[in-house]
Amino acid sequence: MLQWICRSALPETFAFFRNVRIDAAFYPYIGLTHTIRRKGSGWMVRISDHCRQAPRPVLEAIVIILGSKIVRRKPQGKYVEIYDHYRKDPQLEESVRGRRRTSGRKRIGSVDGKHHSLVRLYEEVNADFFNNQVEIRKIGWSLRKGWRRLGHYDPIHHTITVSPALDSGKVPEFVVRYIVYHEVLHAVFGEESSTPSRRHHPPEFQRAEKAYPDYERAKKFLREYFGRRRRAIDG
């Protein structure tokens, strides 16, 4: 039913979504997270599976609120009111709290490295580029020093981990800040998969990434700095 709602409500409300493919699915987010993003030439809608039993008007409201963000239009008050009323339901709130209690803890190392503070960098990135609108539950250094996988956003736990290979005096702060920015973008645009090899960077993601002021400089540093170390490891 969710896919049918999306394929009817979005085109009927917004001309922007007419004659494009729209896919939809419930997703096991910990909280009431809902996303819409590009998928090829169409769109993918993901609704928190906490809403699997939600009435049709509630699902329609969520979908139209998501669509409003894409077309940069304020959603009609009636849809906001419908969704706000639903999400404040005591049973739903308890369902969300219960999942948070049973979801397990994500194993993350220290947030403060010897050379770089990830919490401070995340707070700066969130304030400077996202108007403090992105909620990450936790950020920290990963337990393993990866040379190829420098950062990771976990969409289930809403956490970011950064490779301790970057916690070096030889790595400028603007480079680590760029990695944090990149992973926050994954929280904004959503993930096709939490598997790194299947990570998807849609055009909107790429444009936002390149808007980072030190994008070219950071990428160049990473190519040179880690290129030398990867060749030494592989050799």
C-alpha positions in Angstrom: 0.0 0.0 0.0 2.9 2.4 0.8 4.2 2.3 -2.8 0.7 2.9 -4.2 0.2 5.9 -1.8 3.5 7.4 -3.0 2.8 6.8 -6.6 -0.6 8.5 -6.3 -0.1 11.3 -3.7 3.2 12.7 -5.0 2.2 13.1 -8.7 -1.3 14.4 -7.7 0.2 17.0 -5.4 3.4 18.0 -7.3 3.8 18.2 -11.1 7.5 17.6 -10.5 6.9 14.0 -9.7 4.7 13.2 -12.7 6.0 10.7 -15.3 8.8 9.5 -13.1 9.2 6.2 -11.3 8.6 6.2 -7.5 9.6 3.3 -5.3 8.8 3.1 -1.6 9.5 0.8 1.3 9.4 0.7 5.1 12.9 0.8 6.6 14.0 -0.3 10.1 15.2 3.1 11.3 15.6 3.3 15.1 13.5 6.5 15.3 10.9 8.2 13.2 13.2 8.9 10.2 11.8 9.3 6.8 13.8 10.0 3.6 13.3 10.7 -0.1 16.1 10.8 -2.6 17.0 10.2 -6.2 17.3 6.6 -7.4 18.5 6.7 -11.0 16.0 8.7 -13.0 13.3 8.2 -10.3 12.9 8.6 -6.6 13.1 6.3 -3.5 11.0 6.9 -0.5 11.8 5.3 2.8 9.4 5.5 5.8 10.3 4.3 9.3 8.7 0.9 9.9 7.4 2.3 13.1 4.7 3.6 10.8 3.9 0.3 9.2 0.4 0.3 10.8 -0.2 4.0 10.4 -3.5 5.0 8.8 -3.5 6.0 5.1 -3.9 9.7 5.9 -0.8 9.6 8.0 1.3 7.9 5.4 0.0 10.4 2.8 0.9 13.3 5.1 4.5 11.9 5.5 4.9 11.5 1.8 3.6 14.9 1.0 5.9 16.5 3.6 8.9 14.7 2.1 7.8 15.8 -1.4 7.5 19.4 -0.2 11.2 19.4 0.8 12.2 18.3 -2.7 10.3 21.1 -4.4 11.3 23.6 -1.8 7.7 24.3 -0.8 6.2 24.6 2.7 3.8 21.7 3.3 0.2 22.5 3.9 -0.6 22.9 7.6 -3.2 20.1 7.5 -0.5 17.5 6.6 1.9 18.7 9.3 -1.0 18.6 11.8 -1.9 15.0 10.9 1.6 13.8 11.2 2.4 15.7 14.4 -0.8 14.2 16.0 0.3 10.7 15.0 3.9 10.9 16.1 2.9 12.1 19.6 0.8 9.0 20.1 2.0 7.3 23.4 2.1 3.8 21.9 4.2 5.0 19.0 6.6 6.9 21.4 7.0 3.8 23.5 7.7 1.7 20.4 10.5 4.1 19.4 11.9 4.1 23.0 11.8 0.3 23.0 13.8 -0.1 19.8 16.4 2.3 21.1 16.8 0.2 24.2 17.1 -3.1 22.3 19.0 -1.9 19.3 22.3 -2.6 20.9 25.3 -0.3 21.2 27.5 0.6 18.3 31.1 0.0 19.2 32.9 3.2 18.7 36.3 4.4 20.0 37.1 7.7 21.7 35.7 10.9 20.3 38.8 12.9 21.1 41.9 11.7 19.3 45.5 12.8 20.0 45.3 15.4 17.2 41.7 15.9 16.2 38.4 16.2 18.1 35.6 14.6 16.1 32.8 16.0 18.2 34.0 19.6 17.8 34.4 19.1 14.0 30.9 17.6 13.7 29.4 20.5 15.7 31.2 23.0 13.4 30.1 21.2 10.2 26.5 20.9 11.5 26.4 24.5 12.3 28.2 25.9 9.3 26.6 23.8 6.5 23.4 22.2 7.9 22.0 24.9 10.3 22.3 22.4 13.1 19.5 20.2 11.6 21.4 16.9 11.3 21.1 14.7 14.3 23.9 12.2 14.7 23.6 10.0 17.8 27.3 9.5 18.2 30.6 10.1 16.4 34.0 8.6 17.2 37.1 7.0 15.9 36.7 3.4 14.6 38.4 0.6 16.5 40.4 -0.4 13.4 42.9 1.8 11.6 41.5 1.5 8.0 43.5 3.0 5.2 40.9 2.5 2.5 37.7 3.1 4.4 38.3 6.5 6.1 34.7 7.1 7.3 31.4 5.4 7.7 27.8 6.5 8.4 25.6 3.8 10.0 22.0 4.6 9.0 20.6 2.1 11.6 22.4 3.5 14.6 22.8 7.0 13.2 26.5 7.1 14.0 29.6 8.2 12.3 33.0 6.5 12.6 36.3 7.9 11.3 39.4 5.9 10.7 42.1 6.6 13.3 44.5 6.7 10.4 43.4 10.3 10.1 44.3 11.1 13.7 47.8 12.2 12.9 49.7 15.5 13.2 50.5 15.0 9.5 46.8 15.2 8.5 45.5 18.8 8.4 42.3 19.5 10.3 40.5 20.7 7.1 40.9 17.1 5.8 39.3 15.4 8.8 36.6 18.1 8.7 35.9 17.2 5.1 35.6 13.5 6.0 33.1 14.4 8.7 31.2 16.6 6.2 31.1 13.7 3.7 29.6 11.3 6.3 27.0 13.8 7.5 25.9 14.1 3.8 25.1 10.4 4.0 22.8 11.1 6.9 21.1 13.9 4.9 20.7 12.0 1.6 20.3 8.5 3.0 21.9 5.2 2.0 21.1 2.7 -0.7 23.0 0.2 1.5 25.0 0.2 4.7 27.6 -2.0 2.9 30.5 0.3 1.8 31.0 -1.4 -1.6 27.4 -0.5 -2.5 27.4 3.0 -1.2 25.6 5.3 -3.6 26.4 8.9 -4.2 23.5 10.4 -6.3 24.1 13.6 -8.2 22.6 15.8 -5.4 25.1 14.2 -3.0 28.0 14.9 -5.3 27.0 18.5 -5.9 26.7 19.0 -2.1 30.0 17.4 -1.5 31.8 19.6 -4.0 30.3 22.6 -2.3 32.6 22.0 0.6 35.1 24.9 0.5 38.2 22.7 0.8 36.9 19.8 -1.3 39.6 19.9 -4.0 42.4 20.5 -1.5 41.2 17.8 0.8 40.8 15.2 -2.0 44.3 16.0 -3.3 45.8 15.6 0.1 44.1 12.2 0.6 45.2 10.9 -2.8 48.8 11.8 -2.1 49.0 11.0 1.6 47.1 7.7 1.6 48.3 6.7 -1.9 51.8 6.5 -0.6 50.8 4.4 2.3 48.6 2.1 0.3 51.4 1.4 -2.1 53.7 0.6 0.8 51.1 -1.8 2.3 50.3 -3.5 -1.1 54.0 -3.7 -1.9 
